[in-house]
Amino acid sequence: MDLNSGLPPGVAPYYENRGYQPESLYPPRRPAAGAYSVYPAPYYPPSVPQYTPRVLTHTSTPGVLTRPKSPSRTLCTSKTKKALCVTFALVIVLAGGVVAALLLWKFTENKCNVSGMECGSSGTCVSASLWCDGILHCPRGEDENQCVRLYGPNFILQVYSPQRKSWYPVCRDGWSESYGKAACQDMGYGNSFYSSQGIVDDSGATSFMKLNVSAGNTDLYKKLYHSDACSSKTVVSLRCIECGINTKMGRQSRIVGGMNAALGDWPWQVSLHVQGVHVCGGSIITPEWIVTAAHCVEEPLNNPRYWTAFAGILRQSVMFFGKGYRVEKVISHPHYDSKSKNNDIALMKLQTPLTFNDKVKPVCLPNPGMRLEPKQPCWISGWGATYEKGKTSDVLNAAMVPLIEPAQCNSRFVYNHLITPAMICAGYLGGSVDSCQGDSGGPLVTLKSSVWWLIGDTSWGSGCAKANRPGVYGNVTVFTDWIHRQMKANS
């Protein structure tokens, strides 16, 4: 059976019940080029436009060629026709002027491409050499945002060097926890700080950012300078929050094809309710912040007063009597596309922070430099239906699903080029195990270096556990910077 025969052209993906999608409703089209790059260098096929050439047909015998009449001799002979010609010429000149004006406007709009970088939407241009230099040049200080990051599975602290336009690890020489707390604040973690230690650098760096301890009591970035030497031969490993730890290892467990979870298996999993009804899942990343899917919070559900989050509870029936957490803010990705479900990620900020314990803990956001295997084993969890078109499950379920290479998931036998770089496929092409309706927004996690990482949020799929229709998840690895920016801007 040709799996693409049921994909009518021009029909957008259809989403029902926050996650379930009927079979055969995906158009065979290529998505728009994503604005995000992913790490590691992905195995996505290049997006090549397809054109239908216009081919002139050839007659079996030569045709008779006739000389066409000259337009200049036939259109502008009478006075009336001459007036029409003049009018037509003026229209063409005016149209050309409009096009030229648009091109000029477009050029001036992108003036920062030449003179530097633009400060948000203010239109102010700042030289790239002034970004991350410890001095606020932008009206809202955008030039000093995201100047630090954590790299790889060992959380190596890296700082951006505006002079060399690259990221460098921070040498541990002269380092103290006060600097670690400042770096965590810059990444949007507020006053949250877990640990700071020195480890051997594994990023392959040959030079470092180093602290000038004699610079006095000044800003962290002003104290840093570029150095080719690091006497301690160790770099800073920074943990802003104790994340990615569960009480017990998850068992092979029903989303569709799994088994019931136990308390502590997936302590970052939350149930998001609207008027007492489970609608979507989510993942805890800090005491105040939850990651979910943007399609869960489409209008009118983008209003935070509709939502209540439940954490540390396995059964929906118990949540009616449990403590829920009201939502203060809902932030959907600005480039989310409701038709293609590209950039399907959103954040929720709680009114009151969660209290962490054995049942409630955060999952780690993926750091740049994370290396995932083509078939990396991952886990999904949620209260979604245990079979297609079924009811929401009362108990939390979980199952193991391997990643599917994007090129394979984008093949014409599977999702036929609907998968963008902002999406990840996971599951079995033979079916049997999958997320389903009600699981949307929930976590896709993987265990690496003894830490659980959030690499996806449940986004969409064609049916549930169907052959050649695996689950599709928002690719959280491309959204980490965006998440940190939102947390800092809304702290």
C-alpha positions in Angstrom: 0.0 0.0 0.0 1.3 3.4 -0.9 1.3 5.3 2.4 1.3 8.6 0.5 -1.8 7.9 -1.5 -4.0 9.2 1.3 -2.2 12.6 1.6 -4.4 15.1 -0.1 -2.6 18.2 -1.4 -3.2 21.5 0.4 -4.5 20.0 3.6 -2.7 21.1 6.7 -1.9 18.7 9.6 -5.0 18.4 11.8 -4.7 18.2 15.6 -7.4 16.9 17.9 -7.4 16.7 21.7 -4.0 18.3 22.1 -2.0 15.5 20.4 -4.1 13.0 18.6 -4.1 13.3 14.8 -6.1 11.2 12.4 -4.2 9.2 9.8 -3.6 10.5 6.2 -4.0 14.2 6.6 -0.5 15.4 5.8 0.2 17.2 2.6 3.3 16.1 0.6 5.1 19.4 1.0 8.4 20.6 2.1 8.4 22.8 5.2 10.0 26.2 5.2 13.6 26.3 6.1 14.0 26.4 9.9 15.7 29.3 11.6 17.6 27.1 14.0 20.8 25.1 13.7 21.1 21.9 15.8 23.9 20.2 17.4 25.5 17.9 16.7 25.7 18.5 13.0 22.6 16.8 12.0 21.9 14.2 9.3 19.1 16.3 7.7 18.8 16.1 3.9 19.4 19.4 2.1 16.2 21.2 1.1 16.3 21.4 -2.7 13.5 23.2 -4.4 11.7 21.1 -6.9 10.7 22.8 -10.2 8.5 21.6 -13.0 10.2 22.6 -16.2 8.2 24.0 -19.1 9.2 21.9 -22.1 8.3 23.0 -25.6 6.7 20.3 -27.7 8.2 19.5 -31.0 6.1 18.9 -34.2 7.1 16.0 -36.5 7.2 18.3 -39.5 8.6 21.9 -39.6 5.9 24.5 -39.1 5.5 27.6 -41.2 7.1 30.6 -39.6 5.3 33.9 -39.9 6.8 37.3 -38.9 4.7 38.8 -36.1 3.5 42.3 -36.5 5.6 44.9 -34.7 3.9 46.1 -31.5 5.3 49.6 -32.0 3.6 49.8 -35.2 0.2 48.5 -34.3 -0.5 49.7 -30.7 0.4 53.4 -30.8 -0.9 54.8 -34.1 -4.1 56.7 -33.2 -4.2 59.6 -30.6 -6.3 57.5 -28.2 -3.9 54.6 -28.4 -1.0 56.9 -28.0 -2.5 58.2 -24.8 -3.0 54.7 -23.6 0.6 53.9 -24.3 1.8 56.9 -22.4 -0.4 56.0 -19.4 0.9 52.4 -19.6 4.5 53.6 -19.6 3.9 55.9 -16.6 2.4 52.9 -14.7 5.5 50.9 -15.5 7.8 53.7 -14.3 5.8 54.2 -11.1 5.9 50.4 -10.4 9.6 50.4 -10.9 9.9 53.3 -8.4 7.9 51.4 -5.8 10.1 48.3 -6.3 13.2 50.5 -5.9 11.8 52.1 -2.8 11.1 48.7 -1.3 14.6 47.5 -2.0 16.0 50.6 -0.5 13.8 50.1 2.6 14.9 46.5 2.9 18.5 47.6 2.7 18.2 50.2 5.4 16.1 47.8 7.5 19.1 45.4 7.5 21.7 48.1 8.1 22.9 46.2 11.2 24.2 43.5 8.9 26.9 45.9 8.0 27.4 48.1 11.1 26.9 45.4 13.8 24.1 43.6 15.6 20.7 45.0 16.4 19.4 45.4 19.9 16.2 43.5 19.9 13.4 45.4 18.1 14.7 48.8 19.1 16.5 49.3 15.8 19.8 50.3 17.6 22.9 48.9 16.1 25.9 47.9 18.2 29.2 46.7 16.9 29.7 43.0 17.4 33.0 43.7 19.3 31.0 45.4 22.0 28.7 42.4 22.8 29.5 40.6 26.0 32.1 43.2 27.1 30.4 43.9 30.5 29.0 47.3 29.4 25.4 47.8 28.5 25.2 49.4 25.0 21.6 48.3 24.1 18.6 50.1 25.6 17.5 46.9 27.4 21.0 45.4 27.8 20.5 42.7 25.1 24.2 42.9 24.2 25.0 41.4 27.6 22.5 38.6 27.5 23.5 35.0 26.8 27.2 35.6 27.1 27.8 32.4 29.0 26.7 28.9 28.3 27.2 25.4 29.6 28.7 23.0 27.1 28.5 19.2 26.8 27.4 16.5 29.2 29.9 17.8 31.8 28.4 21.3 32.1 31.6 23.1 31.1 31.2 26.8 31.5 32.0 28.7 28.4 32.1 32.5 27.9 31.8 34.3 24.5 34.8 36.4 23.4 33.6 39.4 21.3 37.2 40.0 20.1 37.6 36.5 18.8 33.9 35.9 18.0 34.0 32.4 19.6 33.2 30.5 22.8 36.0 29.6 25.3 36.0 27.5 28.5 36.8 29.3 31.7 40.0 28.4 33.5 39.5 27.5 37.1 42.4 29.7 38.2 41.1 32.2 40.8 37.5 31.0 40.4 35.0 31.3 43.2 31.4 30.3 43.7 30.3 34.0 43.6 31.2 34.0 39.9 29.3 30.8 39.4 26.2 32.4 40.9 26.6 35.4 38.6 26.9 33.1 35.6 23.7 31.2 36.6 21.8 34.5 37.0 22.9 35.4 33.4 21.4 32.1 32.2 18.0 32.9 33.8 18.3 30.7 36.9 17.9 33.6 39.3 19.5 32.8 42.7 19.6 29.0 42.0 23.1 27.6 42.3 24.1 24.0 42.8 27.9 23.4 42.3 31.0 24.7 40.7 34.1 22.5 40.3 37.2 22.1 38.2 37.5 19.3 35.7 39.7 18.4 32.7 38.5 20.2 29.6 37.1 17.8 27.0 35.9 20.3 24.5 39.2 20.4 22.6 39.9 24.0 23.4 43.5 25.3 23.1 42.9 28.6 24.9 40.8 29.9 27.7 39.0 32.8 29.3 40.8 33.6 32.6 40.0 35.7 35.6 42.1 38.8 36.4 42.0 38.5 40.1 43.6 41.9 40.6 40.9 43.7 38.6 39.1 44.6 41.8 35.4 44.2 42.7 33.9 44.5 39.2 31.6 42.7 36.8 32.5 39.1 35.9 32.9 39.8 32.2 35.2 42.8 32.9 37.5 40.5 34.9 37.8 37.9 32.2 40.6 38.0 29.5 41.8 35.6 26.8 44.7 33.4 27.7 46.6 30.5 26.1 47.6 29.2 29.5 45.8 27.7 32.4 48.1 26.8 35.3 45.5 24.6 37.1 44.9 22.7 33.8 41.3 22.5 34.8 38.2 24.4 33.6 35.0 25.3 35.4 32.1 22.8 35.5 29.0 24.7 36.6 25.7 23.3 37.8 23.0 25.9 38.4 20.4 23.4 39.5 20.5 19.7 40.6 18.7 18.2 37.6 18.3 15.0 35.7 18.2 12.7 38.7 15.4 10.3 39.4 14.8 8.1 42.5 14.9 4.9 40.5 15.7 4.0 37.0 12.6 3.9 34.8 11.3 0.5 34.0 10.4 -0.8 30.5 7.1 0.6 30.7 1.5 2.5 28.6 1.6 5.4 26.7 0.8 3.0 23.9 2.7 -0.2 24.4 4.3 0.6 27.8 3.6 0.0 31.5 2.6 2.0 34.6 5.2 4.3 36.1 6.2 4.3 39.8 6.6 7.4 42.0 10.1 8.9 41.5 10.6 7.3 38.0 9.9 10.6 36.2 9.9 13.3 38.8 9.9 16.1 36.3 6.6 15.1 34.7 3.7 17.4 35.3 0.0 17.2 34.3 -1.5 20.5 33.0 -5.2 20.9 33.7 -7.8 23.3 32.3 -10.9 23.5 34.5 -10.1 20.2 36.3 -9.4 18.2 33.1 -6.0 16.9 32.0 -5.1 18.6 28.7 -1.3 18.3 28.3 1.9 17.2 29.9 5.0 19.2 30.7 8.5 19.0 32.1 9.9 20.8 35.2 13.2 22.6 34.5 13.4 24.9 37.5 11.1 25.4 40.6 9.2 28.0 38.6 9.4 27.0 34.9 7.8 24.2 32.9 8.4 23.2 29.3 5.4 22.2 27.2 4.2 22.3 23.6 3.1 25.5 21.9 0.1 23.7 20.3 -1.2 23.1 23.9 -1.5 26.8 24.5 -3.0 28.1 21.3 -5.7 30.7 21.7 -7.7 30.9 23.9 -5.6 28.7 26.1 -2.7 31.1 26.0 -4.3 32.8 29.0 -2.4 31.6 32.1 -5.5 31.8 34.3 -6.9 28.7 32.6 -4.0 26.4 33.7 -3.1 24.5 36.8 -0.1 22.2 37.1 0.2 19.1 39.2 3.5 17.5 40.1 4.5 14.4 42.1 1.2 12.7 41.6 0.8 9.5 39.6 -3.0 9.3 39.2 -5.4 11.8 37.7 -8.1 10.7 40.1 -5.9 11.8 43.0 -5.2 15.2 41.4 -8.8 16.3 42.2 -7.8 16.3 45.9 -4.1 17.3 45.4 -2.4 20.6 45.5 -2.2 22.3 42.1 0.1 25.2 41.1 -1.5 28.1 39.3 0.3 29.4 36.2 1.5 33.1 36.1 2.8 33.3 32.5 2.4 31.4 29.3 5.2 32.1 26.7 4.8 30.4 23.3 7.7 30.4 20.8 7.3 33.4 18.5 7.9 31.4 15.4 5.5 28.6 16.2 3.6 27.5 13.1 0.2 26.1 13.9 -0.1 24.4 10.5 3.2 22.6 10.3 3.8 22.5 14.1 7.3 23.9 13.5 8.9 25.4 16.7 6.3 23.6 18.8 7.5 24.6 22.3 6.2 26.9 25.1 7.0 27.8 28.6 4.9 28.2 31.7 5.9 30.2 34.8 4.2 29.2 38.0 2.9 31.7 40.5 4.5 29.9 43.4 7.7 27.8 43.0 7.6 24.0 43.4 9.2 22.3 46.4 11.6 19.6 45.2 11.7 16.2 46.9 12.0 12.6 45.9 8.8 12.8 43.8 9.3 16.3 42.3 12.6 17.1 40.6 13.7 19.0 37.4 15.1 17.5 34.2 18.2 19.0 32.6 18.1 21.1 29.5 20.4 19.8 26.8 23.7 21.7 26.5 25.3 22.5 23.1 27.9 19.9 22.3 25.7 17.0 23.4 26.3 14.0 21.1 23.3 11.7 20.6 23.5 8.4 18.8 21.4 7.9 15.6 19.2 5.4 17.5 19.7 6.9 21.0 17.3 5.2 23.5 14.8 7.7 24.9 11.8 7.6 27.2 8.4 9.1 26.9 5.8 9.5 29.7 2.3 10.9 30.2 -1.3 10.3 30.9 -2.4 10.0 27.3 -4.6 7.4 25.8 -3.3 3.8 25.8 -4.8 3.2 22.3 -5.8 5.4 19.4 -9.0 7.4 20.1 -9.0 6.1 23.7 -9.6 8.0 26.9 -7.0 9.7 29.0 -5.2 7.3 31.3 -5.7 7.6 35.0 -2.2 6.5 35.8 1.1 7.8 34.5 2.6 5.6 31.9 6.1 5.4 30.3 7.8 3.6 27.5 11.2 3.4 25.8 11.5 4.7 22.2 14.7 5.0 20.1 15.4 8.1 18.1 14.8 7.8 14.3 17.2 9.5 12.0 15.6 12.6 10.3 16.5 11.4 6.8 14.6 8.2 7.5 11.7 10.0 9.2 11.5 12.4 6.3 11.3 9.7 3.6 8.2 9.5 1.4 7.2 6.3 3.1 7.0 8.0 6.5 6.4 11.8 6.9 7.4 12.9 3.4 9.6 16.0 4.2 7.3 17.3 7.0 10.1 17.0 9.6 12.0 20.3 10.1 15.3 20.7 12.0 13.1 21.9 15.0 11.6 18.4 15.2 12.8 15.0 16.3 11.3 11.6 15.5 11.3 8.7 18.0 9.6 5.4 18.1 9.4 2.2 16.0 8.6 2.2 12.3 6.8 -1.1 12.9 4.4 0.7 15.4 3.4 -0.8 18.7 4.9 1.8 21.0 4.1 5.6 20.8 2.8 8.7 22.5 -0.9 9.4 21.9 -3.6 11.9 22.5 -3.2 13.6 25.9 0.6 13.1 25.9 1.3 16.4 24.1 3.8 18.7 25.7 5.2 15.9 27.8 8.9 14.9 27.9 11.1 12.9 25.6 14.2 12.3 27.8 17.5 10.3 27.4 20.1 9.2 29.9 23.6 10.3 29.2 26.6 10.6 31.6 24.3 9.4 34.4 22.0 12.5 33.8 18.5 12.7 32.3 18.2 15.3 29.6 15.1 16.8 28.0 15.7 16.5 24.3 12.1 16.7 23.1 8.5 17.7 23.9 5.6 15.6 22.5 4.3 17.4 19.5 2.4 15.4 16.9 1.9 12.2 15.0 -0.4 10.5 12.5 -2.6 8.3 14.7 -1.0 6.3 17.5 1.5 3.5 17.2 0.9 3.0 13.5 3.5 1.5 11.2 5.6 4.2 9.5 4.0 6.9 11.6 6.3 7.4 14.6 5.9 10.2 17.2 7.3 13.6 16.4 8.7 15.8 19.2 9.9 19.4 19.4 13.7 19.4 19.2 14.5 21.0 22.6 18.3 21.0 21.7 17.6 23.9 19.3 15.5 25.9 21.9 17.9 25.9 24.9 19.1 29.5 24.2 15.5 30.7 23.7 14.5 29.1 27.0 17.3 30.7 28.9 16.5 34.1 27.4 12.8 33.8 28.4 13.7 32.8 31.9 16.0 35.7 32.4 13.7 38.3 30.8 10.8 37.1 33.0 12.6 36.5 36.2 
